[in-house]
Amino acid sequence: MEEYLPLIIQLVSGAVGGNVAGKLLKNLSLGTLGNSISGILGGGLGGYLLGMLGLDAGGGEMDLSGILGSVAGGGVGGGVIMAIIGTIKNAMAK
């Protein structure tokens, strides 16, 4: 179970990051559910990409730096993916 903890943290942080980005970028918001789903996707993708680049703090360890790295990677990834999807959705609606 411990090996899945960083992924779980990234997914939850991604959902939070997607919703925070939705509140800050109201014109790109997908609604709470849409922001959460795109944030979860972005959180997982962001954590995966950071791991591939060797930038995952703590290397998957569950110390404070590893947890903070997972939260940051997931939150930023979630916000970025939500904004990208919101931009695409707005462009298609025109």
N, CA, C and O atoms as a GROMACS GRO file, in nm:
protein
  376
    1MET      N    1   0.083  -0.121   0.000
    1MET     CA    2   0.000   0.000   0.000
    1MET      C    3   0.086   0.126   0.000
    1MET      O    4   0.050   0.228  -0.059
    2GLU      N    5   0.201   0.117   0.067
    2GLU     CA    6   0.285   0.235   0.079
    2GLU      C    7   0.340   0.281  -0.056
    2GLU      O    8   0.367   0.400  -0.074
    3GLU      N    9   0.357   0.187  -0.151
    3GLU     CA   10   0.408   0.227  -0.282
    3GLU      C   11   0.306   0.306  -0.362
    3GLU      O   12   0.342   0.378  -0.456
    4TYR      N   13   0.177   0.295  -0.326
    4TYR     CA   14   0.072   0.370  -0.395
    4TYR      C   15   0.041   0.504  -0.330
    4TYR      O   16  -0.032   0.585  -0.386
    5LEU      N   17   0.097   0.528  -0.212
    5LEU     CA   18   0.067   0.652  -0.140
    5LEU      C   19   0.107   0.777  -0.217
    5LEU      O   20   0.028   0.872  -0.220
    6PRO      N   21   0.225   0.784  -0.279
    6PRO     CA   22   0.257   0.904  -0.357
    6PRO      C   23   0.156   0.928  -0.470
    6PRO      O   24   0.117   1.043  -0.496
    7LEU      N   25   0.112   0.822  -0.537
    7LEU     CA   26   0.014   0.837  -0.645
    7LEU      C   27  -0.119   0.888  -0.590
    7LEU      O   28  -0.181   0.976  -0.651
    8ILE      N   29  -0.163   0.835  -0.479
    8ILE     CA   30  -0.289   0.880  -0.418
    8ILE      C   31  -0.279   1.028  -0.380
    8ILE      O   32  -0.372   1.105  -0.404
    9ILE      N   33  -0.164   1.067  -0.322
    9ILE     CA   34  -0.144   1.207  -0.285
    9ILE      C   35  -0.148   1.295  -0.409
    9ILE      O   36  -0.208   1.403  -0.407
   10GLN      N   37  -0.084   1.251  -0.518
   10GLN     CA   38  -0.083   1.329  -0.642
   10GLN      C   39  -0.222   1.343  -0.702
   10GLN      O   40  -0.258   1.450  -0.751
   11LEU      N   41  -0.302   1.236  -0.697
   11LEU     CA   42  -0.437   1.242  -0.753
   11LEU      C   43  -0.526   1.335  -0.673
   11LEU      O   44  -0.601   1.415  -0.730
   12VAL      N   45  -0.519   1.326  -0.540
   12VAL     CA   46  -0.600   1.414  -0.456
   12VAL      C   47  -0.553   1.559  -0.472
   12VAL      O   48  -0.635   1.650  -0.482
   13SER      N   49  -0.422   1.580  -0.474
   13SER     CA   50  -0.369   1.715  -0.495
   13SER      C   51  -0.408   1.769  -0.631
   13SER      O   52  -0.435   1.889  -0.646
   14GLY      N   53  -0.412   1.682  -0.731
   14GLY     CA   54  -0.455   1.724  -0.864
   14GLY      C   55  -0.599   1.771  -0.865
   14GLY      O   56  -0.631   1.872  -0.928
   15ALA      N   57  -0.686   1.698  -0.794
   15ALA     CA   58  -0.826   1.739  -0.785
   15ALA      C   59  -0.838   1.876  -0.718
   15ALA      O   60  -0.915   1.961  -0.762
   16VAL      N   61  -0.762   1.894  -0.612
   16VAL     CA   62  -0.764   2.023  -0.543
   16VAL      C   63  -0.707   2.132  -0.634
   16VAL      O   64  -0.763   2.241  -0.643
   17GLY      N   65  -0.596   2.102  -0.702
   17GLY     CA   66  -0.535   2.199  -0.793
   17GLY      C   67  -0.628   2.237  -0.907
   17GLY      O   68  -0.633   2.353  -0.947
   18GLY      N   69  -0.700   2.139  -0.960
   18GLY     CA   70  -0.795   2.168  -1.067
   18GLY      C   71  -0.907   2.260  -1.020
   18GLY      O   72  -0.949   2.350  -1.094
   19ASN      N   73  -0.955   2.238  -0.899
   19ASN     CA   74  -1.062   2.323  -0.847
   19ASN      C   75  -1.012   2.462  -0.809
   19ASN      O   76  -1.083   2.560  -0.828
   20VAL      N   77  -0.890   2.471  -0.757
   20VAL     CA   78  -0.834   2.603  -0.726
   20VAL      C   79  -0.814   2.682  -0.856
   20VAL      O   80  -0.847   2.800  -0.862
   21ALA      N   81  -0.761   2.615  -0.959
   21ALA     CA   82  -0.743   2.682  -1.088
   21ALA      C   83  -0.879   2.724  -1.145
   21ALA      O   84  -0.890   2.830  -1.205
   22GLY      N   85  -0.981   2.641  -1.128
   22GLY     CA   86  -1.115   2.675  -1.175
   22GLY      C   87  -1.172   2.798  -1.106
   22GLY      O   88  -1.242   2.877  -1.168
   23LYS      N   89  -1.141   2.813  -0.977
   23LYS     CA   90  -1.187   2.932  -0.904
   23LYS      C   91  -1.111   3.057  -0.947
   23LYS      O   92  -1.168   3.165  -0.957
   24LEU      N   93  -0.980   3.040  -0.974
   24LEU     CA   94  -0.899   3.155  -1.014
   24LEU      C   95  -0.924   3.195  -1.160
   24LEU      O   96  -0.920   3.313  -1.194
   25LEU      N   97  -0.948   3.096  -1.245
   25LEU     CA   98  -0.968   3.120  -1.388
   25LEU      C   99  -1.114   3.088  -1.423
   25LEU      O  100  -1.143   2.990  -1.492
   26LYS      N  101  -1.203   3.170  -1.375
   26LYS     CA  102  -1.347   3.143  -1.388
   26LYS      C  103  -1.391   3.122  -1.533
   26LYS      O  104  -1.483   3.044  -1.558
   27ASN      N  105  -1.328   3.190  -1.626
   27ASN     CA  106  -1.367   3.175  -1.767
   27ASN      C  107  -1.325   3.040  -1.826
   27ASN      O  108  -1.375   3.000  -1.931
   28LEU      N  109  -1.234   2.969  -1.759
   28LEU     CA  110  -1.190   2.837  -1.806
   28LEU      C  111  -1.247   2.723  -1.723
   28LEU      O  112  -1.224   2.606  -1.754
   29SER      N  113  -1.322   2.756  -1.619
   29SER     CA  114  -1.374   2.655  -1.527
   29SER      C  115  -1.465   2.556  -1.598
   29SER      O  116  -1.543   2.593  -1.686
   30LEU      N  117  -1.455   2.430  -1.558
   30LEU     CA  118  -1.538   2.323  -1.614
   30LEU      C  119  -1.646   2.281  -1.516
   30LEU      O  120  -1.713   2.180  -1.539
   31GLY      N  121  -1.666   2.355  -1.409
   31GLY     CA  122  -1.757   2.315  -1.303
   31GLY      C  123  -1.681   2.228  -1.204
   31GLY      O  124  -1.572   2.179  -1.235
   32THR      N  125  -1.735   2.209  -1.086
   32THR     CA  126  -1.664   2.135  -0.981
   32THR      C  127  -1.626   1.994  -1.024
   32THR      O  128  -1.512   1.952  -1.005
   33LEU      N  129  -1.719   1.922  -1.082
   33LEU     CA  130  -1.690   1.784  -1.123
   33LEU      C  131  -1.587   1.781  -1.236
   33LEU      O  132  -1.493   1.702  -1.231
   34GLY      N  133  -1.605   1.865  -1.336
   34GLY     CA  134  -1.510   1.871  -1.448
   34GLY      C  135  -1.371   1.914  -1.403
   34GLY      O  136  -1.271   1.858  -1.448
   35ASN      N  137  -1.365   2.013  -1.313
   35ASN     CA  138  -1.236   2.057  -1.259
   35ASN      C  139  -1.169   1.944  -1.182
   35ASN      O  140  -1.048   1.924  -1.192
   36SER      N  141  -1.248   1.870  -1.105
   36SER     CA  142  -1.193   1.759  -1.025
   36SER      C  143  -1.140   1.649  -1.115
   36SER      O  144  -1.029   1.599  -1.094
   37ILE      N  145  -1.218   1.610  -1.215
   37ILE     CA  146  -1.176   1.501  -1.304
   37ILE      C  147  -1.052   1.540  -1.383
   37ILE      O  148  -0.956   1.462  -1.391
   38SER      N  149  -1.052   1.658  -1.441
   38SER     CA  150  -0.933   1.701  -1.516
   38SER      C  151  -0.814   1.720  -1.422
   38SER      O  152  -0.700   1.695  -1.460
   39GLY      N  153  -0.840   1.764  -1.300
   39GLY     CA  154  -0.734   1.779  -1.201
   39GLY      C  155  -0.674   1.645  -1.161
   39GLY      O  156  -0.552   1.634  -1.146
   40ILE      N  157  -0.758   1.544  -1.143
   40ILE     CA  158  -0.709   1.410  -1.111
   40ILE      C  159  -0.621   1.359  -1.224
   40ILE      O  160  -0.513   1.304  -1.200
   41LEU      N  161  -0.666   1.376  -1.347
   41LEU     CA  162  -0.588   1.336  -1.463
   41LEU      C  163  -0.454   1.411  -1.465
   41LEU      O  164  -0.349   1.351  -1.486
   42GLY      N  165  -0.459   1.540  -1.444
   42GLY     CA  166  -0.338   1.621  -1.444
   42GLY      C  167  -0.246   1.588  -1.328
   42GLY      O  168  -0.124   1.592  -1.343
   43GLY      N  169  -0.303   1.557  -1.213
   43GLY     CA  170  -0.221   1.520  -1.098
   43GLY      C  171  -0.143   1.392  -1.123
   43GLY      O  172  -0.024   1.384  -1.092
   44GLY      N  173  -0.209   1.293  -1.180
   44GLY     CA  174  -0.140   1.168  -1.213
   44GLY      C  175  -0.035   1.188  -1.321
   44GLY      O  176   0.076   1.137  -1.310
   45LEU      N  177  -0.071   1.264  -1.424
   45LEU     CA  178   0.021   1.290  -1.534
   45LEU      C  179   0.140   1.374  -1.487
   45LEU      O  180   0.254   1.348  -1.524
   46GLY      N  181   0.112   1.475  -1.406
   46GLY     CA  182   0.220   1.560  -1.355
   46GLY      C  183   0.318   1.482  -1.269
   46GLY      O  184   0.439   1.499  -1.282
   47GLY      N  185   0.267   1.397  -1.182
   47GLY     CA  186   0.355   1.315  -1.099
   47GLY      C  187   0.437   1.218  -1.181
   47GLY      O  188   0.555   1.196  -1.153
   48TYR      N  189   0.375   1.159  -1.284
   48TYR     CA  190   0.444   1.066  -1.372
   48TYR      C  191   0.557   1.136  -1.448
   48TYR      O  192   0.668   1.084  -1.457
   49LEU      N  193   0.527   1.255  -1.501
   49LEU     CA  194   0.629   1.329  -1.577
   49LEU      C  195   0.743   1.374  -1.488
   49LEU      O  196   0.859   1.367  -1.528
   50LEU      N  197   0.713   1.419  -1.367
   50LEU     CA  198   0.820   1.458  -1.276
   50LEU      C  199   0.908   1.338  -1.242
   50LEU      O  200   1.030   1.352  -1.232
   51GLY      N  201   0.847   1.221  -1.225
   51GLY     CA  202   0.924   1.101  -1.198
   51GLY      C  203   1.014   1.063  -1.314
   51GLY      O  204   1.128   1.022  -1.294
   52MET      N  205   0.962   1.076  -1.436
   52MET     CA  206   1.043   1.044  -1.553
   52MET      C  207   1.162   1.140  -1.568
   52MET      O  208   1.269   1.100  -1.613
   53LEU      N  209   1.142   1.264  -1.531
   53LEU     CA  210   1.248   1.364  -1.540
   53LEU      C  211   1.344   1.359  -1.421
   53LEU      O  212   1.445   1.430  -1.419
   54GLY      N  213   1.312   1.275  -1.323
   54GLY     CA  214   1.396   1.266  -1.204
   54GLY      C  215   1.379   1.383  -1.109
   54GLY      O  216   1.465   1.408  -1.024
   55LEU      N  217   1.268   1.455  -1.123
   55LEU     CA  218   1.244   1.572  -1.039
   55LEU      C  219   1.149   1.545  -0.924
   55LEU      O  220   1.110   1.637  -0.853
   56ASP      N  221   1.112   1.418  -0.906
   56ASP     CA  222   1.020   1.387  -0.795
   56ASP      C  223   1.098   1.395  -0.665
   56ASP      O  224   1.190   1.317  -0.640
   57ALA      N  225   1.059   1.490  -0.582
   57ALA     CA  226   1.128   1.512  -0.455
   57ALA      C  227   1.120   1.388  -0.368
   57ALA      O  228   1.010   1.337  -0.345
   58GLY      N  229   1.232   1.340  -0.321
   58GLY     CA  230   1.234   1.224  -0.235
   58GLY      C  231   1.236   1.093  -0.311
   58GLY      O  232   1.251   0.988  -0.248
   59GLY      N  233   1.221   1.093  -0.441
   59GLY     CA  234   1.226   0.970  -0.519
   59GLY      C  235   1.121   0.869  -0.480
   59GLY      O  236   1.147   0.748  -0.485
   60GLY      N  237   1.004   0.914  -0.440
   60GLY     CA  238   0.897   0.823  -0.402
   60GLY      C  239   0.897   0.790  -0.254
   60GLY      O  240   0.808   0.719  -0.207
   61GLU      N  241   0.995   0.841  -0.180
   61GLU     CA  242   1.000   0.818  -0.036
   61GLU      C  243   0.887   0.895   0.032
   61GLU      O  244   0.844   1.000  -0.017
   62MET      N  245   0.841   0.843   0.143
   62MET     CA  246   0.731   0.909   0.213
   62MET      C  247   0.782   0.987   0.333
   62MET      O  248   0.729   0.976   0.443
   63ASP      N  249   0.887   1.067   0.310
   63ASP     CA  250   0.929   1.164   0.409
   63ASP      C  251   0.865   1.297   0.373
   63ASP      O  252   0.788   1.305   0.278
   64LEU      N  253   0.895   1.400   0.448
   64LEU     CA  254   0.830   1.529   0.426
   64LEU      C  255   0.856   1.584   0.285
   64LEU      O  256   0.764   1.635   0.221
   65SER      N  257   0.979   1.572   0.236
   65SER     CA  258   1.008   1.625   0.102
   65SER      C  259   0.936   1.545  -0.005
   65SER      O  260   0.891   1.602  -0.105
   66GLY      N  261   0.922   1.414   0.014
   66GLY     CA  262   0.849   1.332  -0.082
   66GLY      C  263   0.701   1.367  -0.086
   66GLY      O  264   0.641   1.374  -0.194
   67ILE      N  265   0.643   1.388   0.030
   67ILE     CA  266   0.501   1.424   0.037
   67ILE      C  267   0.479   1.562  -0.026
   67ILE      O  268   0.386   1.580  -0.104
   68LEU      N  269   0.564   1.658   0.009
   68LEU     CA  270   0.549   1.793  -0.048
   68LEU      C  271   0.571   1.792  -0.199
   68LEU      O  272   0.503   1.865  -0.271
   69GLY      N  273   0.664   1.710  -0.247
   69GLY     CA  274   0.685   1.698  -0.391
   69GLY      C  275   0.564   1.640  -0.461
   69GLY      O  276   0.527   1.685  -0.569
   70SER      N  277   0.502   1.540  -0.399
   70SER     CA  278   0.381   1.480  -0.456
   70SER      C  279   0.266   1.580  -0.459
   70SER      O  280   0.192   1.588  -0.557
   71VAL      N  281   0.251   1.656  -0.350
   71VAL     CA  282   0.145   1.757  -0.343
   71VAL      C  283   0.167   1.865  -0.448
   71VAL      O  284   0.074   1.903  -0.519
   72ALA      N  285   0.291   1.914  -0.458
   72ALA     CA  286   0.320   2.020  -0.554
   72ALA      C  287   0.303   1.971  -0.698
   72ALA      O  288   0.240   2.039  -0.779
   73GLY      N  289   0.359   1.855  -0.729
   73GLY     CA  290   0.348   1.802  -0.865
   73GLY      C  291   0.204   1.775  -0.904
   73GLY      O  292   0.162   1.806  -1.015
   74GLY      N  293   0.128   1.716  -0.812
   74GLY     CA  294  -0.012   1.687  -0.840
   74GLY      C  295  -0.095   1.813  -0.854
   74GLY      O  296  -0.177   1.824  -0.945
   75GLY      N  297  -0.075   1.908  -0.763
   75GLY     CA  298  -0.153   2.031  -0.767
   75GLY      C  299  -0.127   2.114  -0.891
   75GLY      O  300  -0.220   2.164  -0.954
   76VAL      N  301   0.000   2.130  -0.925
   76VAL     CA  302   0.034   2.207  -1.044
   76VAL      C  303  -0.015   2.136  -1.170
   76VAL      O  304  -0.073   2.198  -1.259
   77GLY      N  305   0.010   2.005  -1.177
   77GLY     CA  306  -0.036   1.928  -1.293
   77GLY      C  307  -0.187   1.935  -1.310
   77GLY      O  308  -0.237   1.950  -1.421
   78GLY      N  309  -0.260   1.926  -1.199
   78GLY     CA  310  -0.406   1.936  -1.204
   78GLY      C  311  -0.454   2.070  -1.253
   78GLY      O  312  -0.546   2.077  -1.334
   79GLY      N  313  -0.392   2.176  -1.204
   79GLY     CA  314  -0.431   2.310  -1.249
   79GLY      C  315  -0.400   2.334  -1.395
   79GLY      O  316  -0.479   2.395  -1.466
   80VAL      N  317  -0.285   2.286  -1.440
   80VAL     CA  318  -0.245   2.308  -1.579
   80VAL      C  319  -0.337   2.232  -1.674
   80VAL      O  320  -0.384   2.288  -1.774
   81ILE      N  321  -0.365   2.105  -1.645
   81ILE     CA  322  -0.452   2.026  -1.733
   81ILE      C  323  -0.593   2.084  -1.735
   81ILE      O  324  -0.656   2.088  -1.840
   82MET      N  325  -0.643   2.129  -1.619
   82MET     CA  326  -0.777   2.190  -1.615
   82MET      C  327  -0.780   2.314  -1.704
   82MET      O  328  -0.876   2.334  -1.778
   83ALA      N  329  -0.675   2.398  -1.697
   83ALA     CA  330  -0.671   2.519  -1.779
   83ALA      C  331  -0.663   2.485  -1.928
   83ALA      O  332  -0.726   2.552  -2.010
   84ILE      N  333  -0.586   2.384  -1.962
   84ILE     CA  334  -0.574   2.344  -2.104
   84ILE      C  335  -0.709   2.294  -2.156
   84ILE      O  336  -0.754   2.334  -2.263
   85ILE      N  337  -0.772   2.206  -2.079
   85ILE     CA  338  -0.902   2.152  -2.122
   85ILE      C  339  -1.006   2.264  -2.129
   85ILE      O  340  -1.087   2.267  -2.222
   86GLY      N  341  -1.005   2.356  -2.032
   86GLY     CA  342  -1.098   2.470  -2.035
   86GLY      C  343  -1.078   2.558  -2.157
   86GLY      O  344  -1.174   2.607  -2.216
   87THR      N  345  -0.951   2.580  -2.193
   87THR     CA  346  -0.920   2.661  -2.311
   87THR      C  347  -0.970   2.592  -2.439
   87THR      O  348  -1.028   2.657  -2.526
   88ILE      N  349  -0.947   2.463  -2.449
   88ILE     CA  350  -0.993   2.388  -2.566
   88ILE      C  351  -1.146   2.389  -2.574
   88ILE      O  352  -1.203   2.408  -2.681
   89LYS      N  353  -1.210   2.370  -2.459
   89LYS     CA  354  -1.356   2.371  -2.456
   89LYS      C  355  -1.410   2.507  -2.502
   89LYS      O  356  -1.506   2.512  -2.579
   90ASN      N  357  -1.351   2.615  -2.454
   90ASN     CA  358  -1.396   2.750  -2.493
   90ASN      C  359  -1.372   2.774  -2.642
   90ASN      O  360  -1.455   2.836  -2.709
   91ALA      N  361  -1.260   2.726  -2.694
   91ALA     CA  362  -1.229   2.746  -2.836
   91ALA      C  363  -1.326   2.668  -2.923
   91ALA      O  364  -1.363   2.715  -3.031
   92MET      N  365  -1.366   2.552  -2.881
   92MET     CA  366  -1.460   2.470  -2.959
   92MET      C  367  -1.601   2.526  -2.954
   92MET      O  368  -1.680   2.503  -3.045
   93ALA      N  369  -1.633   2.601  -2.848
   93ALA     CA  370  -1.768   2.657  -2.833
   93ALA      C  371  -1.789   2.778  -2.923
   93ALA      O  372  -1.902   2.820  -2.945
   94LYS      N  373  -1.682   2.836  -2.975
   94LYS     CA  374  -1.694   2.957  -3.058
   94LYS      C  375  -1.724   2.924  -3.201
   94LYS      O  376  -1.738   3.014  -3.284
   0.00000   0.00000   0.00000
